[in-house]
Amino acid sequence: MMVKRVIANSVSEAMELVKKDMGEDAIILNTRQIKVGGWLGLFAQKKVELVASIEEHPVQVPVSKKQVPIVPPVKLPVRNDRGTQPVIPKIVSFASRRMPDALRAYEALLAEPALQQRAEELYDMMVSTYYKTNDVTQVERVLLDTVEQDIRVTQATARFIMVTGPTGVGKTTTLAKLAAYYRLTKQQTVGLITTDTYRISAIEQLRTYADIIDIPLRVAYDLQEFEQAKADLADCDVILIDTAGRNFLDAGYVEQLKKRHDFSDTDVFLVLSLTSKYRDLEQIQQRFDQVPLAGFIFTKADETTELWSIYGLAMQTRIPVFCLTTGQEVPEDIIWPTSAEISRMIVERGLR
């Protein structure tokens, strides 16, 4: 197979060059916008890069006298002065590009919705690495390094730690795990405030955890009671705040959240379930764009076969990861992984 790279001012011009050099049976493998020339990124010209291929020695099928001859397909005439449409080479979209046989396990990864913005870049990186090294382990190493560079982690630095997010993602259980961690592992004094007054069960669940861990709990129904609760727990080293879970499609949810809370001296963490569709996770994050988020908490990592949503959101938003939860047990099922550990979890689970 012969592969040719063409740079031109437009896609149509690039196709004309391919047709001239390689014929009308050329297959377009990829097209992209590039910048050429300039100085220090200035005055560069926008160009189109087109990569095409064609079989160098097409197989000829002999036709015997007893066989019905193969009728060649009718080709459109070349453009002329009367405006006849030109012959356009067959185009293969990026989705149909195949990996070398040794890398076929990675093809499913590139189809993940969370990788849509980076799929082509990752494809080129992995294939070029493989052809340079002929080593699959080097391909995985490069992929791990790339994922790690795009993921940041963070720690809580404020006295007040608030968890927020849609209903059903496990905010209350996560708050109990955090309370146990700071109280039992870090040996700090901890207080709890809940503003989730929509569900009696949530208050009772959190009260049960507070009694077991032996920490005070305050319930706040409005901003005034919220401020009073903060004053009551002023002697605590860490104050954890639970918020109400609501349907993230409710446009007024975040506005209600802002009216009921004071975000000063507070690390706000958005809790997201890894079992949710990536498109939903994107919309949830966009809903909370008005809130000063300090990081993500990803829950239910044990209930899904892929973790690429972590990478996709971290890459798009540049919001760091605070922690992950891996089950329902309190306080055991919560971890604070490094960027390297998260990248390895994502890649290794994706290749199972």
C-alpha positions in Angstrom: 0.0 0.0 0.0 1.3 3.5 -0.9 0.5 6.3 1.5 0.9 9.9 0.6 0.6 13.1 2.6 -0.6 16.3 0.9 -0.8 19.8 2.2 -3.0 22.4 0.4 -5.0 25.5 0.9 -8.4 23.7 0.9 -9.8 20.2 1.0 -10.9 20.4 -2.7 -7.4 21.5 -3.7 -5.9 18.6 -1.7 -8.2 16.1 -3.3 -7.3 17.3 -6.8 -3.6 16.8 -6.0 -4.4 13.3 -4.6 -6.4 12.4 -7.7 -3.7 13.7 -10.0 -0.9 11.8 -8.2 -2.7 8.6 -7.1 -5.7 8.3 -9.3 -9.4 8.2 -8.7 -9.3 5.0 -6.6 -7.3 6.7 -3.8 -8.7 6.3 -0.3 -8.7 9.4 2.1 -7.5 8.2 5.5 -7.5 11.5 7.3 -7.9 15.2 6.9 -7.2 18.0 9.4 -6.5 21.7 9.7 -2.8 22.6 10.4 -0.8 25.8 10.6 2.3 26.3 8.5 5.1 28.9 8.8 5.1 31.9 10.9 7.3 32.9 13.8 6.8 31.9 17.4 3.2 31.0 16.5 2.5 34.3 14.8 1.5 34.9 11.2 1.1 31.1 10.5 -1.0 30.2 7.5 -3.9 27.8 7.8 -3.6 24.8 5.6 -5.3 21.4 5.1 -3.3 18.2 5.6 -4.8 15.1 3.8 -3.4 11.6 4.1 -4.4 9.1 1.3 -3.5 5.6 0.3 -3.8 3.3 -2.6 -2.9 -0.3 -3.4 0.4 -0.3 -5.4 -0.3 -3.6 -7.1 -4.1 -4.2 -7.4 -5.1 -7.8 -7.9 -6.3 -8.6 -11.4 -9.1 -11.1 -11.6 -8.7 -13.2 -14.8 -11.9 -13.7 -16.8 -12.3 -17.0 -18.6 -14.4 -17.5 -21.6 -17.0 -19.3 -19.5 -17.2 -16.6 -16.9 -19.4 -13.6 -17.1 -17.0 -10.6 -17.4 -16.9 -8.2 -14.5 -18.4 -4.9 -15.6 -16.3 -2.0 -14.2 -18.3 0.6 -12.2 -19.3 3.7 -14.1 -17.2 6.7 -13.2 -18.4 10.2 -13.1 -16.7 12.5 -15.7 -14.1 15.0 -14.7 -15.3 18.6 -14.2 -15.4 20.6 -17.5 -16.5 24.0 -18.6 -20.1 23.0 -18.4 -19.9 22.4 -14.7 -20.0 18.5 -14.6 -19.3 17.2 -11.1 -15.7 16.0 -10.5 -14.7 12.5 -9.4 -14.2 12.5 -5.7 -12.0 9.8 -4.1 -13.6 7.4 -1.6 -13.4 8.8 1.9 -13.0 6.7 5.0 -14.0 8.4 8.2 -11.8 8.3 11.3 -14.2 5.8 13.0 -13.4 3.2 10.4 -9.6 3.4 10.7 -8.2 0.2 12.0 -5.4 -0.4 14.4 -2.5 -2.8 13.6 -3.4 -6.3 14.7 -1.3 -6.1 17.8 -3.2 -3.0 19.0 -6.8 -4.2 18.3 -7.6 -4.2 22.0 -7.3 -0.4 21.9 -9.9 0.1 19.2 -12.8 0.0 21.6 -11.1 2.6 23.9 -11.1 5.1 21.0 -14.8 4.7 20.6 -15.5 5.8 24.2 -17.6 9.1 24.2 -15.3 10.5 26.8 -12.4 10.3 24.3 -14.2 11.9 21.4 -12.0 15.1 21.5 -8.7 13.2 21.8 -9.4 10.0 19.8 -7.6 11.0 16.6 -4.6 12.3 18.6 -4.4 9.2 20.7 -4.7 7.0 17.6 -1.8 8.7 15.9 0.3 8.6 19.0 -0.3 4.9 19.7 0.2 3.7 16.1 3.3 5.8 15.5 4.8 4.5 18.8 4.1 0.9 17.8 5.7 1.3 14.3 8.7 3.0 15.9 9.2 0.4 18.7 7.3 -2.7 17.6 6.5 -3.0 21.3 2.9 -3.1 22.6 4.2 -2.4 26.2 5.7 0.9 24.9 2.3 1.8 23.5 0.6 1.3 26.8 3.3 3.3 28.6 2.8 6.2 26.3 -1.0 6.0 26.7 -0.6 5.9 30.5 1.8 8.9 30.5 -0.7 10.9 28.3 -3.6 10.2 30.6 -1.6 11.0 33.7 -0.6 14.4 32.3 -4.2 15.4 31.8 -5.4 14.4 35.3 -4.8 16.5 38.4 -5.6 15.6 42.0 -6.2 17.9 44.9 -6.6 17.9 48.7 -9.1 19.8 50.8 -7.6 22.9 52.3 -10.6 24.7 53.8 -12.3 24.1 57.2 -15.6 23.6 55.4 -16.0 20.8 53.0 -19.3 20.7 51.0 -20.5 17.9 48.8 -23.0 18.6 46.1 -24.5 16.9 43.1 -27.6 15.3 41.6 -29.8 12.8 43.4 -28.7 9.1 43.7 -24.9 9.6 43.3 -24.2 8.7 47.0 -23.5 12.1 48.6 -24.6 11.1 52.1 -22.7 7.9 52.2 -19.6 9.7 50.8 -20.0 12.3 53.5 -20.0 9.6 56.2 -16.8 8.1 54.7 -15.2 11.5 54.8 -16.3 12.1 58.4 -14.9 8.7 59.5 -11.6 9.4 57.7 -11.0 12.8 59.3 -12.3 11.6 62.7 -10.7 8.2 63.0 -7.7 8.4 60.6 -6.7 12.0 60.8 -7.7 12.3 64.5 -9.4 15.6 63.9 -12.6 17.0 65.5 -15.4 16.9 62.9 -18.9 18.4 62.7 -21.7 17.7 60.2 -24.2 20.0 58.7 -27.0 18.8 56.4 -29.2 21.1 54.3 -30.9 18.1 52.6 -34.2 18.8 54.3 -36.2 17.4 51.3 -35.7 13.8 52.4 -36.3 12.8 56.0 -34.5 9.5 55.3 -31.3 11.4 54.4 -31.3 13.2 57.7 -31.9 10.0 59.7 -29.1 8.2 57.7 -26.6 11.0 58.4 -27.7 11.1 62.1 -27.1 7.4 62.4 -23.5 7.8 61.0 -22.9 10.8 63.3 -23.9 8.8 66.4 -21.7 5.9 65.4 -18.7 8.1 64.7 -19.5 10.3 67.7 -19.6 13.7 66.0 -22.2 16.5 66.3 -24.8 17.0 63.5 -26.8 20.2 62.7 -29.8 20.5 60.3 -30.2 23.8 58.4 -33.4 24.7 56.6 -32.3 28.1 55.3 -29.3 30.3 55.0 -29.8 31.8 58.5 -29.9 28.4 60.1 -26.9 27.4 58.0 -24.8 30.3 59.3 -26.0 29.4 62.9 -24.9 25.8 62.4 -21.5 26.9 61.3 -21.2 29.1 64.4 -22.3 26.2 66.6 -19.5 24.0 65.2 -16.8 26.7 65.2 -14.6 24.6 67.5 -14.3 21.7 65.0 -11.2 21.2 62.9 -13.3 20.1 59.9 -17.0 20.8 59.1 -18.6 18.6 56.5 -21.7 19.9 54.7 -24.3 17.7 52.9 -26.6 19.3 50.3 -29.9 18.2 48.8 -29.8 16.0 45.7 -32.2 17.1 43.0 -32.8 16.4 39.3 -29.9 18.0 37.5 -32.2 18.9 34.6 -34.0 21.3 36.9 -32.6 24.7 35.8 -33.3 26.3 39.2 -31.4 23.7 41.2 -28.1 25.5 41.3 -29.8 28.9 42.1 -31.5 27.3 45.1 -28.2 25.9 46.2 -26.6 29.3 46.0 -29.4 30.9 48.1 -29.1 28.3 50.9 -25.3 28.3 51.3 -22.4 30.6 51.8 -19.4 29.2 49.9 -16.8 31.4 51.7 -13.9 29.4 53.2 -15.4 26.3 51.7 -14.1 23.6 49.4 -17.0 22.5 47.2 -16.8 19.0 45.6 -19.1 17.9 42.9 -20.1 14.2 43.4 -20.6 12.2 40.2 -21.5 8.6 39.7 -19.3 6.7 37.2 -22.3 4.5 36.3 -23.9 7.6 34.6 -23.7 8.2 30.8 -20.8 10.5 29.9 -23.2 13.0 28.2 -25.2 13.3 31.4 -22.0 13.9 33.4 -21.0 16.7 31.0 -24.4 18.3 31.5 -24.3 18.0 35.3 -20.9 19.6 35.4 -22.1 22.5 33.2 -25.1 23.0 35.6 -22.6 23.5 38.4 -20.4 25.8 36.5 -21.7 28.7 38.5 -20.5 27.1 41.7 -16.8 27.5 42.8 -15.9 23.8 42.5 -12.6 22.7 44.2 -12.7 19.2 42.6 -14.6 16.1 41.7 -15.6 13.1 43.8 -16.3 10.1 41.6 -18.5 7.4 43.2 -19.4 3.8 42.3 -16.0 3.0 40.7 -16.6 -0.6 41.6 -19.9 -0.8 39.6 -18.6 0.0 36.1 -16.3 -1.6 33.6 -14.9 1.7 32.3 -13.5 4.8 34.0 -12.8 6.9 31.0 -15.3 9.5 32.2 -12.8 10.6 34.8 -10.3 11.3 32.1 -12.8 13.0 29.8 -14.1 15.4 32.4 -10.6 16.1 33.9 -9.3 16.9 30.4 -12.2 19.1 29.4 -12.7 21.1 32.6 -9.2 21.0 34.2 -11.0 20.4 37.5 -8.9 18.1 39.7 -10.0 14.8 41.4 -10.4 14.8 45.1 -11.2 11.1 45.8 -13.0 8.0 44.5 -15.4 5.7 46.3 -15.3 2.0 45.6 -18.2 0.5 47.5 -20.8 1.0 50.2 -18.7 0.2 53.3 -18.0 3.0 55.7 -15.2 4.1 56.1 -13.2 1.6 54.0 -14.4 2.2 50.5 -12.8 5.5 49.7 -9.4 6.2 48.2 -7.2 9.3 47.4 -5.2 8.1 44.4 -2.4 9.9 42.7 -2.6 11.0 39.0 -0.5 8.0 38.1 -2.7 5.6 40.0 -5.9 7.0 38.4 -4.4 6.7 34.9 -3.4 3.1 35.5 -6.9 2.2 36.9 -8.5 3.8 33.8 -6.3 2.1 31.2 -6.0 -1.3 32.8 -9.8 -1.6 33.4 -10.4 -0.4 29.9 -8.3 -3.2 28.4 -10.0 -6.0 30.4 
